[in-house]
Amino acid sequence: ETGVTQTPRHLVMGMTNKKSLKCEQHLGHNAMYWYKQSAKKPLELMFVYSLEERVENNSVPSRFSPECPNSSHLFLHLHTLQPEDSALYLCASSHTSSDEQFFGPGTRLTVL
Amino acid sequence: RKEVEQDPGPFNVPEGATVAFNCTYSNSASQSFFWYRQDCRKEPKLLMSVYSSGNEDGRFTAQLNRASQYISLLIRDSKLSDSATYLCVAPTDSWGKLQFGAGTQVVVTP
């Protein structure tokens, strides 16, 4: 399935590094999402974009910075992360914000 | 009260048996409900939508109880491959966005 793709699939970074996660959806959807899932914990919604505008920032630290240049692409820029930020970062998209979401395979992030 | 609540389980189910579990939601105006399954270290995958009249897809049946504000998922003739965490999704009061529950773990044993 290639509806929603994410790169890289795995990332190891130091606390002083800057990196970006990329998500691309090929489904013609208008809404895109970033989720964080720590080990054995539920999904945490981080950001929602609808028609390329951020509609909500769910109290996420400023060291996470999203960017949505168009309706098919979503980035998550990372800088000065902490070890507790290590998690699976999932991107999802949906036709509208009340429709079912389709997930990418995720980026497994480890912060040393 | 959490907006979407699930029994975390695990539900240990013998192969071939039936298992059912519920998910409660707080937004009485909710219209869209879904069940997802998530395998260990993988992304959630849509299992089925939940319609007001219920929905059946093979061995899986989803029901909506608006009066008591819960949705249910029933799995018949459980297979080993049904072992996963099942996430329910319902709209929230905040921004009208969908909220994922924490998931119910199902373990099907031989």
Interface residues (C-beta under 8 A of the other chain):
Chain A: K41 P42 L43 L45 V48 V55 E56 L88 L90 S94 S97 S98 D99 E100 Q101 F102 F103 G104 P105 G106 R108
Chain B: Q31 S32 F34 R41 K42 E43 P44 K45 L46 S49 L87 V89 P91 W95 G96 K97 L98 Q99 F100 G101 A102 G103
